[in-house]
């Protein structure tokens, strides 16, 4: 059980935006001219709207994609022809290494050689049991370990800038499971929702520890819950399961509490660009605000707030070391990365 002394700050800061704000509204008036951003999964759903908003503010954006040809087609159709695309499979560490080496060696970063925004947006959810790499559970490997490796390997570019931000997309899925340190790969029996929950808790804890390690270099990290949105993320879920969960009715009408992709992207863009967060980091955000602690036993406990296990500093430190051990990558350990 965590006590208050081990938890990251969880206090609202008075943002003028809310749950129905859009990414375009959040970024209005923000000048990202000369800034460089990387957005994983930036060609679908929330990611596409995130890229659109960043580009509208003047940023140069790179979208790593498992299917770069498809990503290029989608971005071109969206009028985002200037966005660059490169191949990256987050479930394959060699692919992550290849992408980061190519990115750091290219002239895409310009003379500054710095990366200003990294948004870890790509994810898979509630998939059938699958193993990748040396036997890692696929959701933990793709959603967490791949992004952990990506951020660490891009660290030279993040640290080279002035005030870089890393945004890790978590979700209320984090409430479904803490980190299962005794059985991280579900070898004792697979549960698709607990596996997703662990991966989303890992995303939140990643932001806690990266912020602690990186803030002396001016790099701040944030975890984000975008809200409920119907996107390709649900592709592994049977329609019957979504109806039973109340996400849609029998006629396919989406629950009114769900956001549009443009609204869902708003908190990611806010965390990446808001001046209000200039001296903050390591926090979990929702609805363009810092989330408050979950209130157990209330009607909204499952859908609002952040659970203590997702902002617990000792757990974040332990997960970081475990991730470094598993991947062999750690920008903050001498001689590694």
PLY file of the C-alpha trace (Angstrom):
ply
format ascii 1.0
element vertex 337
property float x
property float y
property float z
element edge 336
property int vertex1
property int vertex2
end_header
0.00 0.00 0.00
1.42 3.40 -1.00
1.51 6.25 1.47
1.21 9.91 0.46
4.95 10.51 0.71
5.64 8.12 -2.16
3.08 9.58 -4.58
3.49 12.21 -7.27
1.49 15.49 -7.08
-2.19 15.18 -7.98
-3.70 18.65 -7.77
-5.59 20.56 -10.45
-3.88 23.69 -11.79
-6.77 25.64 -13.27
-6.61 24.87 -16.96
-9.17 26.76 -19.00
-9.88 23.62 -21.05
-12.06 20.61 -20.29
-13.29 17.20 -21.41
-14.85 18.48 -24.64
-11.97 20.72 -25.67
-10.33 19.74 -28.96
-6.67 19.46 -29.84
-7.05 22.45 -32.18
-8.46 24.59 -29.37
-5.70 23.56 -26.98
-2.92 24.45 -29.40
-4.45 27.71 -30.65
-1.99 30.51 -30.03
0.90 28.13 -29.32
3.95 28.68 -31.54
5.85 25.47 -32.33
7.80 26.90 -35.25
11.25 25.28 -35.30
10.16 22.53 -32.92
10.42 18.84 -33.77
8.00 16.16 -32.59
7.77 12.38 -32.85
4.31 10.82 -32.48
4.02 7.04 -32.49
0.81 5.80 -34.07
0.35 9.27 -35.54
-1.65 8.08 -38.52
-4.80 6.78 -36.84
-7.41 7.96 -34.37
-5.96 10.09 -31.59
-2.51 10.03 -33.10
-3.66 11.54 -36.38
-5.49 14.36 -34.57
-2.43 14.93 -32.40
-0.23 15.26 -35.47
-2.73 17.57 -37.15
-2.70 19.91 -34.15
1.08 19.97 -33.80
1.54 20.69 -37.50
-1.04 23.50 -37.33
1.12 25.15 -34.65
4.21 24.96 -36.86
5.96 21.82 -35.62
7.88 19.43 -37.82
6.51 15.99 -37.12
7.87 12.49 -37.65
5.48 9.53 -37.48
7.10 6.13 -36.88
4.81 3.39 -38.15
4.76 -0.39 -38.35
3.19 -0.02 -41.81
4.87 3.10 -43.20
3.23 2.81 -46.62
-0.23 2.81 -45.08
0.73 5.67 -42.76
1.92 7.72 -45.71
-1.38 7.20 -47.54
-3.45 8.22 -44.51
-1.38 11.31 -43.80
-1.49 12.41 -47.43
-5.27 11.97 -47.52
-5.46 14.12 -44.38
-3.48 16.87 -46.10
-0.45 16.27 -43.90
1.99 15.79 -46.75
4.85 17.48 -44.91
4.82 14.95 -42.08
7.69 12.48 -42.32
7.18 8.73 -41.93
9.65 6.00 -40.95
9.36 2.32 -40.12
9.07 1.26 -36.47
7.65 -1.85 -34.85
7.44 -1.25 -31.10
7.23 -4.98 -30.42
10.67 -5.50 -32.00
13.62 -3.98 -30.14
15.86 -4.18 -33.20
13.29 -2.17 -35.13
13.30 0.44 -32.33
17.09 0.60 -32.51
17.04 0.91 -36.29
14.52 3.74 -36.20
16.32 5.73 -33.51
19.72 5.31 -35.14
18.33 6.50 -38.45
16.47 9.38 -36.85
19.45 10.63 -34.85
21.77 10.32 -37.86
19.44 12.09 -40.28
19.30 15.80 -40.99
15.64 15.84 -39.96
16.56 17.30 -36.58
18.33 20.21 -38.23
21.31 22.03 -36.79
19.97 21.92 -33.24
20.01 18.09 -33.23
17.26 18.22 -30.64
13.86 16.60 -30.23
11.31 18.81 -28.48
8.24 16.57 -28.16
7.91 12.79 -27.98
4.37 11.45 -27.75
4.11 7.72 -27.05
0.66 7.32 -28.54
0.61 3.91 -30.24
-0.98 1.01 -28.36
-2.77 -2.30 -28.55
-5.65 -3.25 -26.26
-7.19 -6.46 -24.91
-5.55 -8.64 -27.52
-5.59 -12.43 -27.66
-2.59 -13.88 -25.86
0.58 -13.34 -27.87
4.29 -13.41 -27.09
6.95 -11.26 -28.71
10.72 -11.07 -28.45
12.09 -13.44 -25.82
8.60 -14.41 -24.65
7.27 -11.06 -23.43
3.51 -10.56 -23.15
2.62 -8.50 -26.21
0.65 -5.67 -24.58
3.36 -4.97 -22.00
6.06 -5.27 -24.65
4.38 -3.04 -27.24
2.73 -0.42 -25.06
5.50 -0.11 -22.47
8.83 -1.75 -23.31
8.89 -0.51 -26.91
8.21 3.06 -25.82
10.66 2.73 -22.92
13.38 1.74 -25.39
12.37 4.48 -27.82
12.58 7.27 -25.25
15.90 6.04 -23.86
17.47 5.70 -27.30
16.20 9.17 -28.27
17.52 10.63 -25.02
20.51 12.43 -26.64
18.11 14.44 -28.81
15.65 15.06 -25.98
18.39 16.29 -23.67
19.97 18.46 -26.37
17.02 20.82 -26.51
15.48 23.31 -24.16
12.47 22.04 -22.25
11.66 18.87 -24.16
8.50 17.01 -23.15
7.63 13.32 -23.29
3.97 12.33 -23.17
2.99 8.73 -22.41
-0.58 7.74 -23.17
-2.03 5.76 -20.31
-5.77 5.34 -19.66
-8.27 4.45 -16.97
-7.25 0.93 -17.92
-4.48 1.44 -15.35
-7.15 0.82 -12.72
-7.49 -2.81 -13.86
-4.09 -3.95 -12.61
-0.94 -2.72 -10.90
2.42 -3.97 -12.14
2.56 -7.73 -11.57
6.24 -7.90 -10.68
5.93 -11.56 -9.70
4.39 -12.53 -13.07
4.98 -9.70 -15.52
4.30 -11.89 -18.58
1.19 -13.65 -17.27
2.91 -17.03 -17.38
0.51 -18.26 -14.69
-2.55 -17.53 -16.84
-3.49 -14.80 -19.29
-6.21 -12.21 -18.74
-6.46 -9.75 -21.63
-7.87 -6.92 -19.53
-5.44 -7.29 -16.64
-2.62 -7.40 -19.19
-3.90 -4.18 -20.72
-4.27 -2.66 -17.25
-0.69 -3.54 -16.34
0.59 -1.99 -19.57
-1.33 1.24 -18.95
-0.12 1.38 -15.34
3.38 0.93 -16.75
2.89 3.89 -19.09
1.96 6.09 -16.14
4.88 4.91 -14.00
7.26 5.39 -16.93
6.37 9.10 -16.93
6.93 9.32 -13.18
10.45 7.93 -13.38
11.53 9.55 -16.64
10.56 12.90 -15.19
12.56 12.22 -12.04
15.61 11.22 -14.08
15.29 13.81 -16.82
14.21 17.04 -15.17
17.78 18.12 -14.37
18.32 18.17 -18.15
15.12 20.14 -18.65
13.15 17.13 -19.91
9.72 16.68 -18.34
7.37 13.72 -18.73
3.61 13.39 -18.38
1.11 10.53 -18.44
-2.21 11.14 -20.15
-5.65 9.56 -20.10
-7.25 10.71 -23.37
-10.78 9.59 -22.47
-13.00 6.98 -24.03
-12.90 7.19 -27.82
-13.92 4.74 -30.51
-10.84 4.13 -32.67
-8.92 1.22 -34.16
-7.76 0.46 -30.61
-10.97 -1.53 -30.17
-10.30 -3.76 -33.18
-9.77 -6.88 -31.05
-13.05 -6.50 -29.15
-16.20 -8.34 -30.24
-19.21 -6.09 -30.75
-21.09 -8.08 -28.12
-18.45 -7.27 -25.52
-18.61 -3.55 -26.27
-22.41 -3.64 -25.96
-22.17 -5.52 -22.65
-19.68 -2.93 -21.40
-22.05 -0.10 -22.25
-19.77 1.40 -24.87
-22.51 1.17 -27.46
-26.10 0.03 -27.67
-27.47 -2.84 -29.74
-27.95 -0.50 -32.70
-24.31 0.57 -32.65
-24.89 4.01 -31.15
-21.82 5.07 -29.15
-22.22 6.00 -25.49
-22.52 9.78 -25.23
-19.70 9.99 -22.70
-17.22 8.95 -25.39
-15.13 11.69 -26.96
-14.37 12.37 -30.59
-10.78 11.70 -31.71
-10.16 15.48 -31.81
-11.34 15.78 -28.20
-9.39 12.70 -27.18
-6.16 14.15 -28.57
-6.56 17.38 -26.62
-4.96 16.23 -23.37
-1.91 14.82 -25.15
-1.42 18.11 -27.00
-2.04 20.09 -23.82
0.56 18.07 -21.90
3.04 18.51 -24.73
2.61 22.27 -25.14
0.85 24.04 -22.27
2.85 26.81 -20.56
1.02 25.93 -17.34
3.07 22.73 -17.13
6.45 24.38 -17.66
7.67 23.64 -14.13
5.76 20.42 -13.57
6.16 16.80 -14.61
5.70 13.22 -13.55
1.95 13.75 -13.25
-1.08 11.96 -14.69
-3.43 14.16 -16.69
-7.02 13.85 -17.90
-9.45 16.30 -19.52
-6.64 18.84 -20.00
-5.92 18.95 -16.27
-3.81 17.18 -13.70
-5.96 14.31 -12.47
-6.96 14.10 -8.85
-6.74 10.89 -6.79
-9.36 8.26 -7.44
-12.17 8.37 -4.90
-12.83 4.69 -4.06
-16.44 3.67 -3.77
-17.81 6.56 -5.82
-19.76 6.09 -9.08
-16.86 7.59 -11.06
-14.04 5.64 -9.41
-13.63 3.41 -12.48
-13.61 6.22 -15.04
-12.00 9.23 -13.36
-8.93 10.03 -11.30
-5.63 8.24 -10.92
-5.08 5.22 -8.68
-2.16 5.37 -6.24
-0.34 2.41 -7.82
0.04 4.37 -11.10
1.84 7.34 -9.51
3.89 5.52 -6.89
7.56 6.54 -6.99
9.09 3.31 -5.61
7.05 1.27 -8.09
8.19 3.59 -10.88
11.84 3.13 -9.92
11.42 -0.65 -9.72
9.67 -0.80 -13.10
12.36 1.34 -14.72
15.10 -0.99 -13.53
13.15 -4.05 -14.61
12.58 -2.53 -18.04
16.26 -1.68 -18.36
17.18 -5.23 -17.40
14.73 -6.73 -19.90
15.69 -4.52 -22.84
19.36 -3.92 -22.06
18.70 -0.21 -22.66
19.04 2.59 -20.13
20.16 6.08 -21.09
20.84 6.87 -17.43
23.25 4.01 -16.77
26.89 4.48 -17.70
27.90 2.63 -20.85
24.34 1.59 -21.80
21.74 2.60 -24.40
0 1
1 2
2 3
3 4
4 5
5 6
6 7
7 8
8 9
9 10
10 11
11 12
12 13
13 14
14 15
15 16
16 17
17 18
18 19
19 20
20 21
21 22
22 23
23 24
24 25
25 26
26 27
27 28
28 29
29 30
30 31
31 32
32 33
33 34
34 35
35 36
36 37
37 38
38 39
39 40
40 41
41 42
42 43
43 44
44 45
45 46
46 47
47 48
48 49
49 50
50 51
51 52
52 53
53 54
54 55
55 56
56 57
57 58
58 59
59 60
60 61
61 62
62 63
63 64
64 65
65 66
66 67
67 68
68 69
69 70
70 71
71 72
72 73
73 74
74 75
75 76
76 77
77 78
78 79
79 80
80 81
81 82
82 83
83 84
84 85
85 86
86 87
87 88
88 89
89 90
90 91
91 92
92 93
93 94
94 95
95 96
96 97
97 98
98 99
99 100
100 101
101 102
102 103
103 104
104 105
105 106
106 107
107 108
108 109
109 110
110 111
111 112
112 113
113 114
114 115
115 116
116 117
117 118
118 119
119 120
120 121
121 122
122 123
123 124
124 125
125 126
126 127
127 128
128 129
129 130
130 131
131 132
132 133
133 134
134 135
135 136
136 137
137 138
138 139
139 140
140 141
141 142
142 143
143 144
144 145
145 146
146 147
147 148
148 149
149 150
150 151
151 152
152 153
153 154
154 155
155 156
156 157
157 158
158 159
159 160
160 161
161 162
162 163
163 164
164 165
165 166
166 167
167 168
168 169
169 170
170 171
171 172
172 173
173 174
174 175
175 176
176 177
177 178
178 179
179 180
180 181
181 182
182 183
183 184
184 185
185 186
186 187
187 188
188 189
189 190
190 191
191 192
192 193
193 194
194 195
195 196
196 197
197 198
198 199
199 200
200 201
201 202
202 203
203 204
204 205
205 206
206 207
207 208
208 209
209 210
210 211
211 212
212 213
213 214
214 215
215 216
216 217
217 218
218 219
219 220
220 221
221 222
222 223
223 224
224 225
225 226
226 227
227 228
228 229
229 230
230 231
231 232
232 233
233 234
234 235
235 236
236 237
237 238
238 239
239 240
240 241
241 242
242 243
243 244
244 245
245 246
246 247
247 248
248 249
249 250
250 251
251 252
252 253
253 254
254 255
255 256
256 257
257 258
258 259
259 260
260 261
261 262
262 263
263 264
264 265
265 266
266 267
267 268
268 269
269 270
270 271
271 272
272 273
273 274
274 275
275 276
276 277
277 278
278 279
279 280
280 281
281 282
282 283
283 284
284 285
285 286
286 287
287 288
288 289
289 290
290 291
291 292
292 293
293 294
294 295
295 296
296 297
297 298
298 299
299 300
300 301
301 302
302 303
303 304
304 305
305 306
306 307
307 308
308 309
309 310
310 311
311 312
312 313
313 314
314 315
315 316
316 317
317 318
318 319
319 320
320 321
321 322
322 323
323 324
324 325
325 326
326 327
327 328
328 329
329 330
330 331
331 332
332 333
333 334
334 335
335 336
